[in-house]
Amino acid sequence: MGDRLPWTKPVLTPHRMGGLNKFGDLRTQVHQSDIDGVEIAPLLEQYGSPLFIVSAKTLRENVRRLKRAFATRWPRVRHGWSYKTNYLGAVCNVLHQEGSWAEVVSGFEYQKARALGVPGSRILFNGPWKPNEVLQQAIEEGATIHIDHLDELYAIENGARKLGRESVPVGIRLNFDTGYTDAWSRFGFNIESGAARDAVQRIAASKWLKLTGLHSHIGTFVLELRAYAAQAKIMAAFMDATERETGCTIEYLDIGGGFASRNALQGVYLPPEQMVPSFEQYAEVITDTLLEATRGRVASGKPLPVLVLETGRAVVDDAEILVTSVVGNKRLPDGRRAAILDAGVNLLFTAYWYNHEVRPLRPLEGIAEETVLYGPLCMNIDVVRASVMLPPLNIGEPLAIRPAGAYNNTQWQQFIQYRPAIVMVTAEGRVELIRAAEQLETINALERVPESISQPFPQGLPE
Ligand SMILES: Cc1ncc(COP(=O)(O)O)c(C=O)c1O
């Protein structure tokens, strides 16, 4: 008995794609060593890993392309920068310098825009909760307010009354079924149920308010162009009916955001280069529909409304990358290779929904193999990529994850780890720190430990 070997569970190790075969390794490794000509590796040494890097050049080019696509097809176009997509001050100001207004959805975002120097008159104020003091400030400062619900309508009316200001211009947010997107019916007033028409009538009956705009936002990462055609048609028809019934003049139609960025949404089979419409394609569908729907208006000599866009992710996503480093490797029980990175879903919130592209900074040697990329959190769901073909990775190997500009610097979490530095490569090629890395003091700054419990072990160290 004593001579027997201990029993161990048998393990089957399947052969996996990507190993050597008679065709060799056909995959060409894409790598990225610089951003706008600035080498990334020295930046990691200077600012630490992980590191977010924003390209001001790409940001400017994107927003210019967006505006050109629409301005060449519609006489009056305005872009409001969706703060929630990325409200780093430097990012917002680059876009403001390009002429974009601020589109904000909370008291905090309103204050942030004001603190950056954006006047109230260049702020679009959306969102389901606009705290009373900020709402009052927005009325006083002439912000464009989009009413979400009736209680807010009454609050604005009260605010106008307090100021003794009649006919305060307001817009309303609409929701409706495009036939191609889920109706985000929790925001604004529903058209089909008649709630939107009731709101219009209510505003028309108020001496304190004047309806000047219609707003809707039909979703995010909307790949279906027909959804925008439906949106434009429904909003134009509602504009006509509203003007006819109440005698008001709608000065602008705000179609919100939602254009897809060049990212790979999980569950979408084709790559983003094939799936994601260009700005020109979105613009063509929207303006063609609006031109058709406003023919009667033009014939009667009425001005065309300003077309307002609140495009967020498609402007900023590919203007920022996250560079992270490998901190460990392991082989999973099912045979797959796995690597642990110093950045996870705490920083790349969008990894829950998108398969981001992963690029080493240099060509790597060795056979590419299916690899799982985990983040550093002690939490099972911290997966940056569930499966990506990569050669063996050394400890410290930096990887650029992209695109990372949309919703990550706003939805990231200070959870378990510090949040890292963010730098911007300016259009002139300078590298500027735009957000310092967090440290213990940053996180402790707001905490207070009461005097009576200020010592962890007042009776001496426990056993
Ligand atoms: C009202 C509003 N406008 C604009 C946006 C920006 O959307 P996107 O980033 O999809 O363009 C959002 C995002 O949810 C939004 O809620």
The ligand as an ORCA input file, in Angstrom:
! r2SCAN-3c Opt
* xyz 0 1
  C     -29.212     63.102    -23.262
  C     -27.971     62.491    -23.815
  N     -27.306     63.118    -24.800
  C     -26.168     62.624    -25.314
  C     -25.631     61.441    -24.862
  C     -24.368     60.932    -25.485
  O     -24.593     59.718    -26.125
  P     -23.493     58.983    -26.998
  O     -22.247     58.911    -26.191
  O     -24.085     57.627    -27.244
  O     -23.314     59.766    -28.250
  C     -26.290     60.743    -23.846
  C     -25.765     59.461    -23.360
  O     -26.406     58.639    -22.784
  C     -27.492     61.281    -23.300
  O     -28.162     60.661    -22.322
*
